[in-house]
Amino acid sequence: MVTDDVHIGNGGHDPSAGMAITPGAPIVIGDDVFVGQGATILGGVTVGAGAVVGARSVVTKDVPAGAVVAGVPARILKNGVDHTPANREEQQS
């Protein structure tokens, strides 16, 4: 899930020249990832499956699957989180 005001970008540009100043790099976002409001994910970053990105965070490095990250720059706060649909159903039973 991607919430409001999230920025996902893979390059920069010079508005006065109207041209790119940094080459783009791929961004990969895995399945069942939650990206909080106002977060920014920079180019070249992979966000692993099931990860959680906190609101207003700036992700500059890869995020492992199942990690919770937050901050500027984002850092790992917790590992091993599983909020996939199958696990949510299991927890509710």
C-alpha positions as CSV (number, residue, x, y, z in Angstrom):
1,M,0.0,0.0,0.0
2,V,1.3,3.4,-0.9
3,T,-0.3,6.3,1.0
4,D,-0.7,10.0,0.2
5,D,2.1,12.3,-0.9
6,V,4.7,9.5,-1.4
7,H,7.6,10.3,-3.7
8,I,9.3,7.6,-5.7
9,G,12.1,8.9,-7.9
10,N,15.1,7.6,-9.8
11,G,16.9,10.7,-11.0
12,G,17.3,14.4,-10.6
13,H,17.0,17.3,-13.0
14,D,18.0,20.9,-13.4
15,P,14.7,22.9,-13.7
16,S,16.5,25.9,-15.2
17,A,18.2,23.8,-18.0
18,G,15.3,21.4,-18.4
19,M,17.5,18.4,-18.4
20,A,18.5,15.4,-16.3
21,I,21.6,15.8,-14.1
22,T,21.7,12.4,-12.7
23,P,21.0,9.1,-14.5
24,G,18.0,7.2,-13.2
25,A,18.5,3.9,-11.3
26,P,15.8,1.2,-11.0
27,I,13.6,1.1,-7.9
28,V,12.1,-2.2,-6.8
29,I,9.2,-2.4,-4.4
30,G,8.3,-6.0,-3.3
31,D,4.9,-7.4,-2.6
32,D,2.9,-6.4,0.5
33,V,5.0,-3.3,1.2
34,F,3.5,-0.5,3.2
35,V,4.8,3.0,2.4
36,G,3.7,5.7,4.9
37,Q,2.5,9.2,4.0
38,G,5.1,11.6,2.7
39,A,7.8,9.0,2.4
40,T,10.5,9.4,-0.3
41,I,12.2,6.4,-2.0
42,L,15.3,7.3,-3.9
43,G,16.7,5.7,-7.1
44,G,18.6,2.4,-6.9
45,V,16.7,1.2,-3.8
46,T,15.0,-2.1,-3.4
47,V,12.3,-2.4,-0.7
48,G,11.9,-6.1,0.2
49,A,8.5,-7.9,0.4
50,G,6.5,-7.2,3.5
51,A,8.6,-4.2,4.6
52,V,7.1,-1.1,6.2
53,V,8.4,2.4,5.5
54,G,7.4,5.0,8.1
55,A,5.7,8.3,7.3
56,R,8.1,11.1,6.1
57,S,11.0,8.7,5.8
58,V,13.7,9.1,3.2
59,V,14.9,5.7,1.9
60,T,18.4,5.9,0.5
61,K,19.5,2.3,0.9
62,D,18.0,-1.1,0.3
63,V,15.4,-2.3,2.8
64,P,15.4,-6.0,3.7
65,A,12.2,-8.1,3.4
66,G,10.1,-7.8,6.6
67,A,11.9,-4.8,7.9
68,V,10.4,-1.7,9.5
69,V,12.4,1.5,8.6
70,A,11.9,5.1,9.5
71,G,13.8,8.4,9.7
72,V,15.8,10.7,7.5
73,P,17.7,8.9,6.3
74,A,15.6,5.8,7.0
75,R,17.2,3.2,9.3
76,I,16.0,-0.3,10.3
77,L,14.0,-0.2,13.5
78,K,12.8,-3.8,13.5
79,N,13.3,-7.0,11.4
80,G,11.1,-10.1,10.8
81,V,7.7,-8.3,10.5
82,D,5.1,-10.3,8.7
83,H,1.9,-8.4,7.8
84,T,1.1,-10.4,4.6
85,P,-2.6,-11.2,4.0
86,A,-2.1,-14.9,5.0
87,N,-0.5,-13.9,8.3
88,R,-3.2,-11.3,9.1
89,E,-5.9,-13.9,8.6
90,E,-4.0,-16.4,10.9
91,Q,-3.7,-13.8,13.6
92,Q,-7.4,-12.9,13.5
93,S,-8.5,-16.5,14.0
